[in-house]
């Protein structure tokens, strides 16, 4: 019988040198065949003790519930706003014009807004502009297609109003902030926080008894007569649709 050209010891040493490479090729082949699934499983098993426990799960569920509650609240607010717009549209259907707020500037946020309707739609200078809930200003000027509205909060804005509960008259003066000021005519003022302020029935420039604001605080020591800060019922900074009441 012929003998092998490679002695037994030589073959063993050759196999020992080749075996790691063969094993590596086998592992690479398995990874390619399984597309890394085996390593993913091994990683999952090794890291399982570090996975979030029940406390973390509760935190995540609590955060999700809070997120859902916040979204629901925002939907309710938007729904209420839309209902207010529908109500406003119904109240002014006979003698009012619906108009969208198309522009406002940051430097004049509490001073003016621009509406997307004008003279061609029947709007004129001096017309009352009403938001959902109450008066917000008057038309200062109008072009054929747009109208510039001077808000009640604009500095220098003056509108005759009264407090129906006490039947006391005052001037609503814009301060350039969200809260205008009431300047009373009488020195003996019986107004208190929470009282409604509406347009004066004696006014010839605005419709009478339009809701305007609610008294927030009273300064009885002001000279020459008491003053009060009020909160407009229809906040002009959050209005996107109005009704223009034609004179």
Secondary structure, 3 states (H helix, E strand, C coil): CCCCCCCHHHHHHHHHHHHHHHHHHHHHHHHHHHCCHHHHHHHHHHHHHHCCCHHHHHHHHHHHHHHHHHHHHHHHHHHHHHHHHHHHHHHCCCCEEEEEEEECCHHHCCCEEEECCCHHHCCCCCCEEEECCEEEEEEEEECCCCEEEEECCCCCCEEEEEECCCCEEEEEECCCCCCCEEEECCCCCCCCCCCEEEECCCCCCCCCCCEEEEEEEEECCCCCCCEEEEEECCCHHHCCEEEEECC
